[in-house]
Amino acid sequence: MSSVEPESVEPEFDQSELARRLREVREYLGLSQQFVSSSTGIARSAISEIERGNRKVDSLELRKLARLYQYPVSYFLGGDNSPTVEPASVLGRVLVDLTDDDHEEMRKFAEYLSYTRRARRS
């Protein structure tokens, strides 16, 4: 009797989930498709088609998008349900378009958070 090895089954890749996550992250970050296109060199029409699930994203494009969004590639591929994103990178993206007055308010808020955290420990 010969033994037959079972075929390894790859988990099914969900193209629509990839498209949804790419679109959601871009929108969450407040980036336009045109900005993403200009920043990555990927045509705006291609980004639109990728986000609608009508076009597959190649590995180089996915790495460019992940780098721009500062999310791990594995998140877009469905491996991570909650990506680990450095707080400083999120703040950096948010602070770019704020005024000097907004920056001052953010500083005061950060000091407030730090103060309340220390007070809770005491």
Secondary structure in CASP SS format (residue, H / E / C, confidence):
PFRMAT SS
TARGET T0000
AUTHOR 0000-0000-0000
METHOD secondary structure of the structure
MODEL  1
M C 1.00
S C 1.00
S C 1.00
V C 1.00
E C 1.00
P C 1.00
E C 1.00
S C 1.00
V C 1.00
E C 1.00
P C 1.00
E C 1.00
F C 1.00
D C 1.00
Q H 1.00
S H 1.00
E H 1.00
L H 1.00
A H 1.00
R H 1.00
R H 1.00
L H 1.00
R H 1.00
E H 1.00
V H 1.00
R H 1.00
E H 1.00
Y H 1.00
L C 1.00
G C 1.00
L C 1.00
S C 1.00
Q H 1.00
Q H 1.00
F H 1.00
V H 1.00
S H 1.00
S H 1.00
S H 1.00
T H 1.00
G C 1.00
I C 1.00
A C 1.00
R H 1.00
S H 1.00
A H 1.00
I H 1.00
S H 1.00
E H 1.00
I H 1.00
E H 1.00
R C 1.00
G C 1.00
N C 1.00
R C 1.00
K C 1.00
V C 1.00
D C 1.00
S H 1.00
L H 1.00
E H 1.00
L H 1.00
R H 1.00
K H 1.00
L H 1.00
A H 1.00
R H 1.00
L H 1.00
Y H 1.00
Q C 1.00
Y C 1.00
P C 1.00
V H 1.00
S H 1.00
Y H 1.00
F H 1.00
L C 1.00
G C 1.00
G C 1.00
D C 1.00
N C 1.00
S C 1.00
P C 1.00
T C 1.00
V C 1.00
E C 1.00
P H 1.00
A H 1.00
S H 1.00
V H 1.00
L H 1.00
G H 1.00
R H 1.00
V H 1.00
L H 1.00
V C 1.00
D C 1.00
L C 1.00
T C 1.00
D H 1.00
D H 1.00
D H 1.00
H H 1.00
E H 1.00
E H 1.00
M H 1.00
R H 1.00
K H 1.00
F H 1.00
A H 1.00
E H 1.00
Y H 1.00
L H 1.00
S H 1.00
Y H 1.00
T H 1.00
R H 1.00
R H 1.00
A H 1.00
R H 1.00
R H 1.00
S C 1.00
END
